[in-house]
Amino acid sequence: MSQTEPSPKPALPSWLTPVAIFVVVGILLLLSNRPTYTEGGLVTVSSQGQYESYSAEALKLSKEPIAAVKENETLTDKQKKDLQQSADYYEAMNQFNPVAIEPYFMCGKIYRILERNDVARERFEQAIVNAESGIRQAQTTGNANRVDVIRLTLAEARAEYSELLVQTGEFTEALNQADEAVKTVPNSADYLAARASAYIQLKKLSEAKADLGIAIQLDPKNKKVINLIALISAAGG
């Protein structure tokens, strides 16, 4: 009696293997960009892809709270929490790339909003040091575009640092930092306002009024400029 031959297994569709590979690779990439933590609960960066993912997430978290602060709005608890989470991402980026500029600057900006002035000072100062070093390196290699980009970031860092220095009562240094920012970007209402704020604290009202007069023309709805003009008017200036 003859045995029945086993029927052949159906062949897998030719498209299945590449699709499966694509799915597996996608999952691995997704997992590699998820937040990783130290035993102490600190966010860490272990790859360039993760660095870029953190950068996008940090910007997303901080965008709304920073815009609210610019409009003189009081932050909600959620917005403060988002800012702290954003700072955690930026701090991890700083550890991964200690010569970076933007993450240090953003940490300084966030910590100033959260009133952690000592940490904000350290981050602003490191951002400035890294930016100045980056400009020298870019000049050495003849990368003019990179020089211009770094100078703009440096100007923004100086202007933000100036505002922190006004808060801490260091008015002369605040003026120096804001002045450097204005020299780089003379048509920025925010930088002119930062310099005017320092002028006001130094009792140089005519200089402050001159900066604010230009600033209000550049940005008539700028809340900081409007408030500073009102402050001078209330003081009889």
SULMOCOR-V85300 format. One record per residue. N is the residue number from 0. RES is the residue in one small letter. SS is DSSP state (H for helix, E for strand, L for the rest). D_LAST is the distance of its C-alpha to the last C-alpha in whole Angstrom. Layout:
n=N res=RES ss=SS d_last=D_LAST
n=N res=RES ss=SS d_last=D_LAST
This chain:
n=0 res=m ss=L d_last=115
n=1 res=s ss=L d_last=112
n=2 res=q ss=L d_last=109
n=3 res=t ss=L d_last=106
n=4 res=e ss=L d_last=104
n=5 res=p ss=L d_last=100
n=6 res=s ss=L d_last=98
n=7 res=p ss=L d_last=95
n=8 res=k ss=L d_last=92
n=9 res=p ss=L d_last=89
n=10 res=a ss=L d_last=87
n=11 res=l ss=L d_last=84
n=12 res=p ss=L d_last=82
n=13 res=s ss=H d_last=81
n=14 res=w ss=H d_last=77
n=15 res=l ss=H d_last=77
n=16 res=t ss=H d_last=77
n=17 res=p ss=H d_last=74
n=18 res=v ss=H d_last=72
n=19 res=a ss=H d_last=72
n=20 res=i ss=H d_last=71
n=21 res=f ss=H d_last=68
n=22 res=v ss=H d_last=67
n=23 res=v ss=H d_last=68
n=24 res=v ss=H d_last=66
n=25 res=g ss=H d_last=63
n=26 res=i ss=H d_last=63
n=27 res=l ss=H d_last=63
n=28 res=l ss=H d_last=60
n=29 res=l ss=H d_last=58
n=30 res=l ss=H d_last=59
n=31 res=s ss=H d_last=58
n=32 res=n ss=L d_last=55
n=33 res=r ss=L d_last=54
n=34 res=p ss=L d_last=52
n=35 res=t ss=E d_last=54
n=36 res=y ss=E d_last=54
n=37 res=t ss=L d_last=55
n=38 res=e ss=L d_last=57
n=39 res=g ss=L d_last=53
n=40 res=g ss=L d_last=52
n=41 res=l ss=L d_last=50
n=42 res=v ss=E d_last=49
n=43 res=t ss=E d_last=51
n=44 res=v ss=L d_last=51
n=45 res=s ss=L d_last=55
n=46 res=s ss=L d_last=55
n=47 res=q ss=H d_last=53
n=48 res=g ss=H d_last=53
n=49 res=q ss=H d_last=52
n=50 res=y ss=H d_last=49
n=51 res=e ss=H d_last=48
n=52 res=s ss=H d_last=49
n=53 res=y ss=H d_last=47
n=54 res=s ss=H d_last=44
n=55 res=a ss=H d_last=44
n=56 res=e ss=H d_last=45
n=57 res=a ss=H d_last=42
n=58 res=l ss=H d_last=39
n=59 res=k ss=H d_last=41
n=60 res=l ss=H d_last=40
n=61 res=s ss=H d_last=36
n=62 res=k ss=H d_last=35
n=63 res=e ss=H d_last=35
n=64 res=p ss=H d_last=33
n=65 res=i ss=H d_last=31
n=66 res=a ss=H d_last=30
n=67 res=a ss=H d_last=29
n=68 res=v ss=H d_last=27
n=69 res=k ss=H d_last=25
n=70 res=e ss=L d_last=25
n=71 res=n ss=L d_last=23
n=72 res=e ss=L d_last=27
n=73 res=t ss=L d_last=29
n=74 res=l ss=L d_last=32
n=75 res=t ss=L d_last=35
n=76 res=d ss=H d_last=38
n=77 res=k ss=H d_last=40
n=78 res=q ss=H d_last=37
n=79 res=k ss=H d_last=36
n=80 res=k ss=H d_last=40
n=81 res=d ss=H d_last=40
n=82 res=l ss=H d_last=37
n=83 res=q ss=H d_last=39
n=84 res=q ss=H d_last=42
n=85 res=s ss=H d_last=40
n=86 res=a ss=H d_last=39
n=87 res=d ss=H d_last=43
n=88 res=y ss=H d_last=44
n=89 res=y ss=H d_last=42
n=90 res=e ss=H d_last=43
n=91 res=a ss=H d_last=46
n=92 res=m ss=H d_last=46
n=93 res=n ss=H d_last=44
n=94 res=q ss=H d_last=47
n=95 res=f ss=H d_last=49
n=96 res=n ss=L d_last=47
n=97 res=p ss=L d_last=45
n=98 res=v ss=L d_last=44
n=99 res=a ss=L d_last=42
n=100 res=i ss=L d_last=39
n=101 res=e ss=H d_last=38
n=102 res=p ss=H d_last=39
n=103 res=y ss=H d_last=37
n=104 res=f ss=H d_last=34
n=105 res=m ss=H d_last=35
n=106 res=c ss=H d_last=36
n=107 res=g ss=H d_last=32
n=108 res=k ss=H d_last=30
n=109 res=i ss=H d_last=33
n=110 res=y ss=H d_last=33
n=111 res=r ss=H d_last=29
n=112 res=i ss=H d_last=29
n=113 res=l ss=L d_last=32
n=114 res=e ss=L d_last=30
n=115 res=r ss=L d_last=33
n=116 res=n ss=H d_last=30
n=117 res=d ss=H d_last=33
n=118 res=v ss=H d_last=35
n=119 res=a ss=H d_last=32
n=120 res=r ss=H d_last=31
n=121 res=e ss=H d_last=35
n=122 res=r ss=H d_last=35
n=123 res=f ss=H d_last=32
n=124 res=e ss=H d_last=33
n=125 res=q ss=H d_last=37
n=126 res=a ss=H d_last=36
n=127 res=i ss=H d_last=34
n=128 res=v ss=H d_last=37
n=129 res=n ss=H d_last=39
n=130 res=a ss=H d_last=37
n=131 res=e ss=H d_last=37
n=132 res=s ss=H d_last=41
n=133 res=g ss=H d_last=42
n=134 res=i ss=H d_last=40
n=135 res=r ss=H d_last=42
n=136 res=q ss=H d_last=45
n=137 res=a ss=H d_last=45
n=138 res=q ss=H d_last=44
n=139 res=t ss=H d_last=48
n=140 res=t ss=H d_last=49
n=141 res=g ss=L d_last=48
n=142 res=n ss=L d_last=46
n=143 res=a ss=H d_last=43
n=144 res=n ss=H d_last=42
n=145 res=r ss=H d_last=42
n=146 res=v ss=H d_last=40
n=147 res=d ss=H d_last=37
n=148 res=v ss=H d_last=38
n=149 res=i ss=H d_last=37
n=150 res=r ss=H d_last=34
n=151 res=l ss=H d_last=32
n=152 res=t ss=H d_last=33
n=153 res=l ss=H d_last=32
n=154 res=a ss=H d_last=29
n=155 res=e ss=H d_last=28
n=156 res=a ss=H d_last=29
n=157 res=r ss=H d_last=27
n=158 res=a ss=H d_last=24
n=159 res=e ss=H d_last=25
n=160 res=y ss=H d_last=26
n=161 res=s ss=H d_last=23
n=162 res=e ss=H d_last=21
n=163 res=l ss=H d_last=24
n=164 res=l ss=H d_last=23
n=165 res=v ss=H d_last=20
n=166 res=q ss=H d_last=22
n=167 res=t ss=L d_last=24
n=168 res=g ss=L d_last=21
n=169 res=e ss=L d_last=22
n=170 res=f ss=H d_last=19
n=171 res=t ss=H d_last=21
n=172 res=e ss=H d_last=23
n=173 res=a ss=H d_last=21
n=174 res=l ss=H d_last=19
n=175 res=n ss=H d_last=23
n=176 res=q ss=H d_last=24
n=177 res=a ss=H d_last=21
n=178 res=d ss=H d_last=22
n=179 res=e ss=H d_last=25
n=180 res=a ss=H d_last=25
n=181 res=v ss=H d_last=23
n=182 res=k ss=H d_last=25
n=183 res=t ss=H d_last=28
n=184 res=v ss=L d_last=27
n=185 res=p ss=L d_last=24
n=186 res=n ss=L d_last=24
n=187 res=s ss=L d_last=23
n=188 res=a ss=H d_last=20
n=189 res=d ss=H d_last=21
n=190 res=y ss=H d_last=21
n=191 res=l ss=H d_last=18
n=192 res=a ss=H d_last=16
n=193 res=a ss=H d_last=18
n=194 res=r ss=H d_last=17
n=195 res=a ss=H d_last=13
n=196 res=s ss=H d_last=14
n=197 res=a ss=H d_last=15
n=198 res=y ss=H d_last=12
n=199 res=i ss=H d_last=10
n=200 res=q ss=H d_last=13
n=201 res=l ss=L d_last=14
n=202 res=k ss=L d_last=10
n=203 res=k ss=L d_last=10
n=204 res=l ss=H d_last=7
n=205 res=s ss=H d_last=8
n=206 res=e ss=H d_last=11
n=207 res=a ss=H d_last=10
n=208 res=k ss=H d_last=8
n=209 res=a ss=H d_last=12
n=210 res=d ss=H d_last=14
n=211 res=l ss=H d_last=12
n=212 res=g ss=H d_last=13
n=213 res=i ss=H d_last=17
n=214 res=a ss=H d_last=17
n=215 res=i ss=H d_last=17
n=216 res=q ss=H d_last=19
n=217 res=l ss=H d_last=21
n=218 res=d ss=L d_last=21
n=219 res=p ss=L d_last=20
n=220 res=k ss=L d_last=21
n=221 res=n ss=L d_last=20
n=222 res=k ss=H d_last=19
n=223 res=k ss=H d_last=17
n=224 res=v ss=H d_last=15
n=225 res=i ss=H d_last=14
n=226 res=n ss=H d_last=14
n=227 res=l ss=H d_last=11
n=228 res=i ss=H d_last=9
n=229 res=a ss=H d_last=10
n=230 res=l ss=H d_last=9
n=231 res=i ss=H d_last=5
n=232 res=s ss=H d_last=5
n=233 res=a ss=H d_last=7
n=234 res=a ss=L d_last=6
n=235 res=g ss=L d_last=4
n=236 res=g ss=L d_last=0
